[in-house]
Amino acid sequence: MNDNFTFMTLRILIVTGLLSLSAGAEVVRVDVQDRNSVLHGKSFGTSGAYERLKGRVHFEVDPELEANRAITDLQLGPRNQRGRIEFSSDFYVLAPSDPKRENGSVLFEVSNRGNKGMLGMFNLAASSLDPQTEAEFGDGLLLSQGFVLAWLGWQFDVPQDPQLMRLYAPKARNEGHPLQGLVRSEHVPDRRVLSFSLADRTMIAYPVADPHDPDLKLTVRDRRDGPRQTIPRNQWQFAREENGQAIPDLTQVFMASGFTPGKIYELVYKAQDPVLVGLGPAAVRDFIAFLKHGAQQAGTELFRDKRQRLQRAIGFGSSQSGRFLRAFLYQGFNRDEQGRKVFDGVMAHVAGGGRGSFNYRFAQPSRDGHPFMNCFYPTDIFPFADLAAKDPETGLEEGLLVRASQDGVAPRIFYTNSSYEYYGRAASLTHTTPDGRQDMPLRDDTRIYLFAGAQHGPAPFPPSQQRAQQLANPNDFRWSMRALLLAMNAWLAAGKEPPPSRYPRIAIQTLVPLEALKFPRLPGVSLPQRIQTAYRVNFGAEFASKGIVSIEPPQVGTPFVTLVPQANEDGNETSGIRLPDIQIPLATFTGWNLRAPELGAPEELLSMVGSFIPFARTKAERLQKKDPRRSIEERYRGREQYLQRISAAALQLSSEGYLLEADIPRIVATAAARWDYVSAATPILAAPPLR
């Protein structure tokens, strides 16, 4: 064979461009539709050149196998002549051209709504759906380390864009007849609009089955837990707005009088022909098993070689994708059809305490859960922590990893969260008892890290105040994510212990109720009044056992207790990984920000956005503003001393394993830009008074 072929070319493409496996395999065919070199053959350190492959993976699953019984409605899917369910997914792989230069690990990113994000996270690269340029590969960290990088479509309802990763799955039928069920659509407009989609964001919606159903009811309310008011049926219709006109559309709601910004609109309706959504996690399971173990067809020695080289799989997911990984583990998908471990390591990033709608009838995988967005979806539901805990109200005793541990397939795990996840994603429940009174113990193979004073994803710098009452938070935790990824790989490959967990705890009073937060009273800064609350919810008798929702909206019971990290006199958090921006601050960095008044509901959190509130430049300026925080001139003798302290803080974090030493010069350069921005002119922030 030609050494210029990648491992995927050798083992999948062979000569003809596809490989047919034995009848017992989960992956039955891989079509490589495009293959080329990365950046014209550029060498990435000792890893050498990389190749890009993309195409379609074809799967079959046997509904009678125990490993597949967790897939909702699989028994109702169409079967082929072998009695199996067929489906397929888009795939995308970046791999060293020389298989001998691989590091033995496949790093798989669970695509967030069909996108690719890990090059931006770990390579500090520009965003791209199909990276082709130097900027879109960033500094090349992942490639220079020799990882095989892989993506696979698992979500069926992503927008119709050929660059997005997609699952192609069949629909469930009831003995050949249409199957109907409940779907709930929620929308919170940020401006006055005449129509909105029944789907979340830009996803593809389930059409309403009967637009004349007398049970259809559109409601509006002011708050998540506020009373619903019914909008008369003659005031709205199923249509989309085009140039002010209503165009019939069974996937949108139109109201001539318009929808008011900052209100929660909700419609429950019946849809038909549910997609077998649970084939998404099954596809991920079987694709990773295939990459690790190869074909089981006799005589394919190259596949046996591949199995020896790709010794480990690390699953990475951010936000929706991190919640996917938590659900993947909970529902038993980390055990393949042969009983083998799928992911050896998992990095579930900014997932908070949630899972999601990834394996239910009429599931909407994009729906998440925030204090004022996508409320009461099956996202923040018990259990939350890895180890078994008892809900004192219901008596249920469960843990996220109980099943995986019993099966012997529990991976090593990093849970990484920003401050926002404690305010907007119920992250505290991942490490407290359900009543919020005690810290939960952690598994020996789990680490939890809080990025103190950070938002869901770092804001660009200089920061913007669009849609929010304060500037968005630019605290960049990606520096630490880079170090943690390499630590995870070393833990799996060599048994080297990763850095200790760093997160807030009840026992040392760094994790507290919102009302106990010691945040300074700052002029023009309103504090959050409501944070994300996980409730005991009832979706119907068959939800837990069969994934079928029969009550919408769900019956909402009592809440679980969610807590937030404590702050110091500057408003900066005292626990977690405190990056140099937090240790040697020029501002207050928070995980929360409030909605701008023009969006409506200005007392509510702006989803996924934190705050950057600079200190005054001088003592006189802070006294004039009545700002209790010490000014920049009261903290530092000047720019040089500030940068020296930043460098020292970064060096200490590097020695502890939370930063890469090679990144320190760039971290210092970023801090220098912060200094120049803040010392040049403190931004004028207009916001409602403190409440």
N, C-alpha and C positions, 0 to 999 in steps of 0.2 A: 504494500500500500504506500501511497505517497505521503510523506511526513507533513506536507503542507495542509492536508485535510485535518479538520478539527475532530475531536472525539465524537461529535454528533454526526459529522460526515461519515466517519468510519463505521459508526455503529448504527446509524439510522438511514442515512442516504444510500450507503453501499454504492452500487453502480447506477441503479435505476432511479434513485430519488425517493424511494419509500421502502419500508421493511414490513413484511407481513409476519406476525408472530404466531405462536402456537395457539390452538383453540382455547387454551386455559388462561391466556394472559389477559390482564386488565386493559393494557394498551394494545390495540390490534393493528394499528397502522399509524405511521408518522409521515406526513407529506411535508417535505422541505421545499418551500416555494421560492425562497430567496436566500442566497448565501454570498457574502462578500467580506473582504478584509475591513478591519476597523482602522479608520484614519490612514488609509492607503498603506497599511502594513507597519505603522509606527510601533516601535518596541517599547513595552512597559516594563522597564527594569529587568529583573531576572525572569519574569514571566514571558518576555518576548512579545511577539505580535498576537493580536486577537482576531477572531472571526465572529461575524454576526450571522445567525441563522434564524429564520422565522418561517412559520407555516401553520399547519393544522395537525393536531393530535386527535386520533379517533379512538374511542373507548367502547368497551362493553362491560356491563355489570350483570351479575346473576342475582335476581331478586330473592332467590331462595337461600343464598349464603348468609350466615349469621352476621358477617362483617357489613352487609349492606342493609340490614333491617332497620338501621337508624335513619335511612333516607326516606323522608316523608313521601307517601303516596307511590313509592316505587312499584308496588304490586299493581297499580293502576296504569302503568306506562305501557306503551306498545312494545311487544316482544318480536324478535326476529325468529328465524327458523331454529335457532339454538336455544330459544327461550330466554334470551337476554335483551337488555335495554341498550340501545345504541345512542351515543351522543358524541360531541366533539368540542374542541376548544382551540382558540388561537394560542400559539406559543411564540416565545422570543427568547433567544439564548445568546449570550456573549461568552466565548470560551477561548482559552489559549490555542493558538494554531498547532502548537506542539503539545500533545497530551502529557508528555513527561514533565511539563512545567506547571501543571496544575498543582494547587496546594492540597488537593484531596477533599475540598469542601465545595458543595454547591450552596450558594446563597440565593434563596428563592424569595422574591418579593410578592406578597399577595397584593395584586393590583387594586388600587383605590379607585373605584368607579371606572375601571378600564385603563387607568393611567399608569405611568412608570415614574416612581419617585426616588428610588434608592440611590441613583447617581447624584441627584440633588442633595440627598441627605448625607451620604458618606464621601462623595467626591467633590462636594461644594459646586456642583455643575449647574449650568442653566437648564431650565425645564425643557423636556422634549419627549414626544411620543415615539420618536424613531431617531435616536442620537446619531448625528453624522459629523458634527464639527468639534473642534478642540474645546470650545466653550461648553458643549453639551456632554463632554466627558470630564470636565473639571480638571482636578489635579491628578486624576487617574489612580487614586489610592486603591480601590477595589481590584483594579486590573493589575497593578504592580504587585499586589499581594497574591495573585494567582487564583483568585476565586473563579469558579464557573458561576455566571450570573444568569438567572432564569426567571421568566414570567409566564403566566398561563391565565387564559380567560376563565373566570369562574362565575361571573355575573351576567345574567341573560338580558337585562333590561338597560344596558348602557346605550347612549345615543348612537345613531347610525353613522359612525365614523370609522372608516377602514383601519385607522391607526390605533383604535382602542381595542383592548383585549376583551374578548367576548366568549361566553359559553353558548353553544348551540344545543339546546335540550328539547326533548319532546314534551308534550302536554299529557296530563292525566285525564283519563276518561273512565266513566262508570259503566263498565261492560259495553263499551262502544257509544254510550250516550253522553251528552254534555254534562259536565260537573260544575256546579255553581257554589259560590261561597261569599262571605263578607269581606269587603275591603274598606279601609278607612283612609280618607284623604284629608290632610291638614295643610293649610297654607297661611303664612303670615306675611302680607305684603309690606315692603319697605317704601312703597310709593303707591299713589292711587292708580289702580289698574282696573280694566273692565273684565278680564278673564284670567283664570289660572289653571295650570295643569293638575290633573288628578294624581300625578306622580310626584315624587320628591325631586326637587331641583330640575335637572334637565333629563331625568331618566324617562324611559318609555312606560306609559301608564297601562294598567288593565282597563279596557273599555267597560263602560257600564253595560250590563246585559239587557236591561229594560229601562229606557229613559222615562217610561210612563208608570213605573212602579209607584203605587200610592204610598209606600213606606219610605220613600226617599225624603230625607230631611237635611237641609243645609242650616247650620247653626253658626253663631258668632259669639265670642266671649272676649273679655278683656285680659284675663290671666289664665294660666295653666289650670288653676283650681277654681276659677270663677264660674258663675252660673251660665249655662248656655241659653241663648235666645234664638228661637226659630225664625228664619227668614221666610216669609210667605212664598209658596211655590210659584205663584204667578210672577214673581219678581226676578227669577233666574231660570236659566236653561242650559242644556248641554251644547256648548258652542265655544268657539274661540274668537277673539277680537281681531279683525283685520281692517285697518283704516276706520275704526269706530263702528264697524258693522259686525253683526253676529253671524258667523259661518258655522253651520252644524258640525259638531265634533263630539263624539262619545267619550273623549278622553280629557275634555276641558269643561269648566263651568264659566258661564258668562252672566254678568248682571249689568244692565244698562246704567244703573245709578252708580256703579263702581264699588270697588272694595277699598276700605279705609286702611291706611297704613297703621301698623301696630296693633291690629286686631287678629285674633285667632279664628279662622274660618275652618269648618269641619264638615265633611260629608261622608256618610256611611252608605254604601251601595253594594249591590250584588254584581259580581263579575263571573265570567265563565271561562272554562278551559285553563286551569292553572298549570303553569310550567313546573316541571319537576326541578324546583330550585335547589333541592338538596344534592343534585348531581354536581353542583359547584364544588363543595368540599370533597366529594368523592373524586372528582377530577384532579384536584390538588393532591389528594392522597395517592392516587394511582400514578400520577406523573412523577412525583418525587420517588416513589418506590421503583419506578422504571429507571430513573436517572441513577439511583443508587445500586440497583441490582441487575438491571439489564434484562434482555430477553431470556426466556427459559427454553429457547429452541436449541436442540442438540446440534453441536457442530459450530456454533457461532462463538469462536474463541475470543473474538474482539470484545464481546459483551462480558465475558468473564474477566478480561483485563479491565474493562471499565468499572466493574463492580469492585475490583481491588483499589482502583485509583480514587473513585468518588466514595470515600469512606464515611462522609458526614454530610448531613443536610441541616442548614440553618434556615428557619422560617422567620422572615421579617415582615412586619405589617405596621402601618402607621394609621391611627385614627380608625376609620371604618375597618381597615385591614387588620389592625391590632385586635379589634373586637372579634373579627372573623377567626383569628387564631385562638382566642379564648374560647369561642364557641366550638371550634374544631376539636380542641382538646377535651372539652366537657362532653361532647356528644360521641366521643369514641373514635374519631377519624384518624387519630395518630397511630392506630393499629391497622396495617394493611390486610388484604385478604388472606395472606399467608401467616398472619399473626406477628409480623415484624414491626419494629419501631419505624415510623416515617420520619419525623423531624427529631434530630438528636438535640438540637437547641432551638429555642424560640425567643425572639425579641419582639414583644408586643408593646408598641410605642403609642403613647397618648391615647390609650384605649380606656383609661379610667376603670370604673368597675363594671363596664358593660360587656354585653355580647351583641346579639342582634338577630335580624330576620333573615337568616341564611339557610333555613331548612324547615320552613313551614308551608302549609298550603296557602296560596296567594300571598306569599311573602314579598315584601318590598325591601330588598337588601340595602338600599341606600338610606332608608330611614334610620336616624340615629336617636339621640335624646339629649335635650338641653333644657334649661329652665324655661325658655320661651321659644322653643322650636322643636317640632317632632315629639310632642308630649304623649306619654302613655303608650308608646310602642313597646314591643317585647324586647327591650334593650337592657335596662337596668333592673334585672330580676334575679332573685335569689337562685343559686348561691353566688357569692362574689369572690371569696378567698379560695386559695388552693386546697387547704386542709378542711376537713369536715367541721362544720359549725352548726349549732342548733338554733333555728328561729324560735325565740321564746313564745311568739304568738301563735304560730301555726303548728309548731312541733316538728316541722320538717328538719332533717339533719342531712346536709349535703356539703360537698366541696367540689371545686372546679376540677380537681385532678384525682378525685377518688377512683373513678373508673379507669383512668390511664395508669394509676399506680397499681391497681388490682391486676391489670393486664400486663404489667411490667414494661410499659412503653412511655412512661412519663419522661419528658425531656428536661434538660436544664433550661432555666427560664430567666430572662431579664424582663421585668416590668419597668418601663421608663415613662414617667409622666411629667408634664409641666405643671406649674401652679394652676393653670386654668382647669385641669381635670379635677382638682379638688373643689372648685367652685361650680364647674359646669358639667362634670362627668362622674360625680360620686366616687372619686378615686379612693377616698379614705376607707371605703368598705372592703377594699382588697386586702387590708391588713388590720382591721378591727373586728371585734365581735359584732353581730347584727344590731345589738342594742347600743353600740357606740361607747361602751363603758370601759372596754379593755383592749389592749393590743393583742392581736392574734400572733401565735408563733409562725415562723416561716419554715418551709421545707429546707433541708440542707442544700437542695439543688435549685433554689429560687433566690434571686436577688431583686430588690426593689430600690429604684432610684427616683428621687424627686429632683427635677431641675428647678431650683429655687428661683422665684421671681421671673418666670418665663410664661409665654402664652403658647397656645396649641401648636403653632408653627411660627418661627421667628419672623417679625415684620422686617421689611427692607429698611435700610438706613440711608439717608435721614428718614425718620419716621413720618407717617401721615396721620392726620386726624379725621380722615373721611369716615363717615358713618358712626363715629364714636364721640364721646365727650372728652376723652383725653387722647394724646398721641398713642399710637399702637406701640407695642413692646418689641424692641429689636434684640433683646438678650438672646444670643445665638448658642443654643445648646448643641448644635451639630459638632462643635469641636469635641465635646465629651462623647457624643454618639460614636464618633470615629474610634476613639480609644476603647470604648466598651465593646464594639464589634470585634476588634482584634483580641480583646480579652476573652470574649465568648469563644472565639475560634481556638485560642490557646487552651482554654478550659476543656474543650472537647477533644482537641488533638493531642495535648500533652498532659492533661490533668492539672494544669497550673491554676491555682485558685484565683478567681477574679477579684476586683476590689470589693470591699464589704458594702453591704446595702447602706444607703443613706436616704432616710425618709423620716417624716415627722411621726412622733409617738405620743400617745396619751400619757404614758408613765412619766415622761420628763416634761410634760406640758408644752410640747412643741406642736401638738395637734389638739385643736380646741373647737368648741362651738363657735359659730359666726358671731354671736353676741359677745363672746369673750375675746375677740380679736382686738389687739392693742394697736390699732392703726392711728397715726397722728391726725389731728384735725387740720386739714389743709384747705386753704381758701380755694373755692371753685371746684372742689372735688367731692362728689357724692359717693357714699359707700353703698355697696350692694345690700339690698334688703332681702333678696331671695336667691338661693343657690339651687343647684340640681338636687332633687330629692328622689330617691328610689322608693317606690311604693309597693306594697303587696297588692297585686292586681289579679283579677280573675277574667281570663279570656274564654272560659268555658270548660266543660268537663273533659273534653278530649284534647285540650291544648298540650298538656304535659306528656300524655301518652301517645298521641297520634299527630301532633302538630296542626290540629284543626282549630281555628278560631270560630267560635259561635256566639260570642258576646262582643259587640263593638258599638260605642266605645267600651272598654273593659270596665268592670266594677272595680272601683279604686278603694282600697282599704287603708290601713294606717301606714305611715312612712317608716322607713328605716332611718337611722341616725347618721347623718353625714357631717363631717368635720373638716376644718380648713387649717393650713399651716399658720402658726403664730408668727407675728411680725415684730420687729424692733422699733426703736424710736424714729427711725427713718422711714418706716413702712416696708422695709425689706425683710424677707423671710429668714428665719434663724436656723432652719434645718435643711437637709438635703444636700445635693452637690451645689455648693455656692461658688459659681464661676467668678472669675476676677471682677466682672462688672458688678457683682453683688457684694463681694468682699471689700472692694475699693470703689465705692459708688460715686457716681456723678448725678444720680437721680434715684427716685423710687421706682422699682420695677414690680408690677403686680401681674397676677394671672387673670385679673378681671378688668372690665371696662363696661361702661353703660352705653346704651343706645343713644345716638344723637336725637334731639327733639324732633327733627324733621322726619325721622323714621317712625315716629309714634312710640308709645310705651317707653318713655325715657327713664323710667325707674327700673327697667329690666336689664339684665346682662346682655351685652352684644356677644353673640355666640362666637367662641373660639378666640377672642381678642383680649389682650391684656393692656396694661397702661405703662407709659413711660412719662414720669413727672419730674423734670429736671429740678435740681437744687438752684437756689438763687446764686448769682455770681459773687455777690459781696454781702457782708453783714448788714450794711445799710439797706440794700435791696430787700433782704429777707425781713428786716424789721418793718420796712414800709409795706410789705405784702402780708405781714403777720404770719409768716411761715415759720413754724417751730423747728424745722430741720436746719442744721448748721449749713452755712453757705460753702461754696467751693473754696473761697479764700480762707475760711476758718478751718478747713480740713487739710489743705495741701499748700506747700510753699510755692508750687508752680508746676508747670507741665512735666518737667524732667523728673521731679520727685514722684509725681503721680504715676508716671510710666514705670519708674523703678519699682514701685510697690505693686503695680499690675504684674510686672515680670516676675517678681518674687512669689506672688500668689499663684501664678500659672505654673511656675517651677515646682512649687509644693504640691499642687494638684497632679502634676505629671509624675512626681515621685510616688504618689499614692495610687496611680493607675487611672485617674479620671481624665487625663489629657495626654496627648502625644507630645513628647518633647520637641519634635520637629515642627509642631504647629505654633510654638510659643512666639516666634517672631511675627507671625501673621496676627496672632491674638493681640500682641502689643500694638501693632499697626492699626488694628481696628479700634483699640482703646484711644489711640492718638486722634483718630477721626472723631470719636465721641467727645474728647476734650475740646477740640477745635469747634465743634458744633455747639456744645453747651456754653462754653466760655465766651463765644462770639456774641450770642444773644439768647437769653432764656426765652423760650417760646411763650407767647401769651395764650393762656388757656381759658376759654370761655365755657363755663359749665354752671349748672344749677348749684345753689349753696348746699352745704352739708346738711343731711337730714338725720 
